């Protein structure tokens, strides 16, 4: 295999590894939460605390993970993190007490920090430099199907064999498929060491990073959009059930988010350099404003519910590509991972808070209150972008 073909194969290996990682580490809560609400006597607050802790741990350890990546340790992180994720899923599968359940999600959060997009993008940017947009797009095109895999697979396995077997299936997928894909792909791309640089460069301090022009604006923008998106998506099936949407249609809508992400990324890739970053950002935020509007006027009707899933998914799909490129433009590739950790911290906190906050809002004001809150956040992001 020629070096060029090996690089391409490694990028595709990482793409499929990221897909399985997001499906098993990230979407497992949203895929199984309705079953847990029926079968586990711990209450919605305890259940929602799981993903809150997971994303909180991801945010907490991401600065150190970023420093390790900038020192060239992406390969080790991906291998160890994937193994840790499999162990955390095994603990979740046998959870008999809320503390065991919550401990499993703590492990999933640490595994996600060491294996998913930020580490993968840092590896690609350090390997390909200014040519990284193509590999990043290929990875996100495939990984955007994670929700399409997680929601139907989780629902079908839980219905047929019970939720514990569904989680054990995730353990098998992570151990037998994701782990070799991640390790081989990272190893084939140099393990995160910048091409031509014998000694990896350590990341800059947060004080330096936060002082760079545009950084604080990016932090606020990503935080608002993440809170909007994950309040809706992490509670999508309970939200749609409260709005009178049949569960089968709710699963279909949830599964549509993944393909919509892919289509959004394909559209961005097809537009290429003709579509400037600012214009692409504007379209993305406008789509996230439109999503809650569709839900508010849907009345439980399937057409507008599917329209919500389509625009919400497409917007986040595009944002996933824009985010690392914007961070790289502001900071350069040398300390990308440390910079991404700093800029992504408020967004990760927003993502962690989203299920708890969304559960509280829906409990107090019902489903329309949750949708209205998401709309306010999206409009806030639009105003911030317009002011910039």
N, C-alpha and C positions, 0 to 999 in steps of 0.2 A: 504494500500500500504506500503510495507516494505521501510525502509530508502534508501536502495540501489536502488530499483526500482524508488523511488521518485527522487533520484539524476539523474538517467538516463533520466526520463521523463523531468526533468527540463533542462537538457542539450539539449534535442531535442526541447523543447519549445524555448530556446534561439536560436537554430539553425534556426528554421523557422522565428522567429522574426528578426534575422539578415538578412535573405534572403529578407524579405519584406522591411526592412529598407534600404538596399542597392538598391533595385529596385526602391523605391519611393523617397528616399533622394538623391541618388548618380547618378543613371543611367537615371534619368528623363530627364536631358539635352540631353544626347546622343540619347535617344529614340525619342525626339520630336524636335530636332534642325532643321531638314529639313522642318517640318511643320512651325515652327516659322520663318525660313528664307523666306518662301513663303508668310506668312500671316501677319507678324509683320513688320512695316516699320521703324525699329530702326537700321538696319544695323548689319552686322556680328560682328563688334567690340563690340557693346553693348550686343549682345547675348552671346558672349564668355566671357564677363566680369562677367556674372552671376556665372558660376562655379568657376571662378577665385576668386571672393569674398567669395563664399561658403567655398572653401578649405582654403583660407587665414584666414577666421574667425576660422575654425577648428584648424589651426595651432596656431593662436593667443591665443585661450582659452584653448588649450590642456594642458599647464603646470598647470593651476589652476585645471582643471578637474582631471589631474593625482594626484595632492595633495589630492583632495577630495576622489578619489577612494582609495588611500593609507590610508585614515582615515576611510574607511569602508562605504562610502556613495554611492556605485554603484547602489543600489536599487533605491534610490531617484533620482539619475541622469537618470537612464533608464526610470523611469516613467515621470519625468518632460520633459526630452529631447524628448520622443516620442510625448507627447502632444504638445510641441513646434513645432515639425516637421509637425504635422497635421495642426496647425495654419498657418505655413509658406506656406504649399501647398495650403491652402484655399486662402491665399493672392495671390499666383501665379495664381490660377484659375481665379481670377477677375482682373488681372493686366491690366490696361488701359494706363499705362505710364511707360517709362523706369525705373523711380525711384521706382515704385511699384514692378516691375519685379526684380530689383536688391535688394530691401529690402527683398523680399521673399527668395532670395538665401542666403542672410546673415543669415536669420533664419534657413534655411536648413543646413548651415554650423555649426551653434551652436548646432542644434539638432544632427547632425552626430557625433560631438565631444562627446556628452553626452551619445550616445546610441550604437555606432557601435563597430567595432572589438577591439579597444584598451581597452575600458571599459569592454567589454565582456571577452577578454583574461585575463585581470587583475583579474576579478572575478574568472575565472576558475583556474588561477595559484595560487591565494590565497586560494582557496578552496581545490584543489587537489595536490598542490605542485609538486613533481617529477612525479606524475601520470597525469599531465595536458595534455600531448601530445595526449592521446586518446580523451578526451573531445574536445580539440581544433580541432583535425582532424575531428571529427563528425560535429562540427559547420561549419567548412569551406567546408566540403563535400556538405552540403545542401545549404549554403549561396553562393557557387560558381554558383548556378543556377539563381542568381539574374538577370544577364544580359539576360539569356534565357527567363525569365519571363518579363522583362521590355521592351525589344525591340519589340517582336511580339505583346504584349498587348498594348503598347503605339501606335504602328503603326496601329493596328486594330481599337482601340477605336477612335483614331484621325481621321481615314479615315471614320468610320461609323457615328460618332457623333460630331466630332470636338475636337480640342486639349483641350478646357476648360473642357469638360465632361471627357476626359481622366485624367486630373489632379484632378477633383472632385472624380473620382473613386479611385485615390490614397489616397485622404483624408479619404474616407470611409474605405479602407483597413487598413490604419495606425491606425485609431481611434477604429475600431471594432475588428481587428484581432491582429495587431502587439502589441498594448498597453497591452492587457491582457497577451499575451505570454511573453513579456519582464518582466513585473512586477511579474508574478507568477514564472517564471523561476529564476529570480534574488532572489526573496524572499526564494524560496525553497533551494537555495544554500547558504543561510546565508547572502545575501545582500552584499557580498564582504568582510566580516570579515574573517580573517584567522582562520582556525580551530585550536582550542586550545589556541588562543590568545585573551584574554578578551578585551584588548585595542589595536586597530589597530595602526600600526607603521607609522609615518609620513614619506614622501619621503625624500631622501637625497637632498642636494643642487645640482644645476646644475654644480657648480665648482667641486664637488666631483665626480659626474657622468662622466663628460667629462675627468677627469683625470684617469679614469680606462682604463687598457690596452684593445685595440681593439675597443673602442667606436668610435673614429674618423673615423676609417676605415669602420665600419658599416654605419655610417652616410653618407659617400661619396658613398658607394656602393648602398644603398637604394635610394639616391637622383638621381643618374644616371639612375638606372633601372626604377624608377617611371616616370621620364621625358620622357624616351624612350617610355614606355608603353602607358602613357596617352596622349601623342601627337598623337599617332596612333589611340587609341581606342575612345577617346572623339570626334574625327573628322572622324571616320571610314566611316560613310555613305557618307558625302561629299567627302572624299578622294577617295573612290571607285567610286563614280559618276564621278569625274574628270578623273579617269582612264578608264572610259567607261564601268564599270560594271553595269548591270541593277539593279534597286533598290531592286527588289525581291531577287536577289542573294546576294546583299549587306546585306539585313536584315538577310538572312540565315547565312551568314558568321559572322555577329555580334552576332547572337543568338548562334553560335557554341562556342564562347569563354567560356560561362558558363559551358557546359558539358566538354569542354577540361580542364578547371580548376579542375573539379571534377575528371576526369580521371588521371590528374597529381597527385592529392592528394591521390587517390587510389593506384597509382603506388608507391608513397613514403611510404604509410602505409604498402603495401605488402612487400616492401624491408626491412622495419624495421631497426633494429640496424646494419644489414649487410651493409647498405649504409651509410657511414660516412657523417657527415654534410658538410665537405669540398668537397667531391665528388658530393653530391647532389647539392651544390651551383654551382659547375663547370658546371654540366649538365644544370642547370637552366639558367645560363648566356649564354651558348652556344646556347640554344634554342632561347633566345631573340636576339642573333646575326642572327640566321637562319631566323627568322620571316621577318624582313625587306628585307633580300636577296630574299626570295620567292616573295615578292611584286615587287621588282625591276625587276625580270625576268618573272613576270606573264603575262605582256602584256594585262592585263584585263581578262585573262583566269581564269575560275572558279576553276580549280583544284589547282593551286598555291595560289589563294586567300583563299581558304578553308584551305590549308596547313598552310598559315600564321596564320589564326585564331586559328587553332589547336595548333600550337607550342607556340604561344604567350599566349594563355589562359592557357595551361598546365604549362608553366614557371611561370606565376604569381600565379597560384594555389599552386604550390610547395613553392614559395617564401613566400606566406601568412603563411604557417605553419612554415617555417624555421625562419622567422623574430622574432616572440615572443619567440621561443626556444633559439635563439642566444642571444637575449636581456636578457632572464632569466639566461642563463649560465654566462653571463658577470656580471650581477648585483645581481642575487638572487631574490627570490620572494618578499622579505619584502617591497622593494620600486620599484616594477616592473613598476607601472603606471607612476611615475615621471620619471623613467629612459626611458621608452618607449616614453614619450612625448619629452624628450630631443633628443633622437636618431632619432625619426621620424620627427623632425622639418624640416630639409632640404628636406626630402622626400615629406612632405606635401606642402612645398613651391614649389617644382618641379611640383607636381601634380596641384597646383593652377595655375602656370605659363603655364603649358602645352597647354591648349586650345588656349590661346592668342598667345603664341609663335608659335604653330602649324598653327594657322590661318594666322599669318603674313608670315611665311615661305612659306606656300602654295600660298598666294597671290602674293608674290614676285617671287618665282621660280617654282611654279607649284607643282603637286603631287609628282613627283620624287624627288624634293628637300626636301620635308618633309620626305619621306621614307629614303633618304640618310642621313639626319640629325639624324634620329632615329638609323640608323645603326652605325653611328659614336659614339653615346652615348653608345650603347651596346658593341661595341668594347672597348671603354674606361673602362667600367665596367669589362670586361674580363681581361684587362691588370691590373687593380687594384687588382682583385682577384688573378691573377697569382703572382703579386708582394708580396701579403700577404702570 
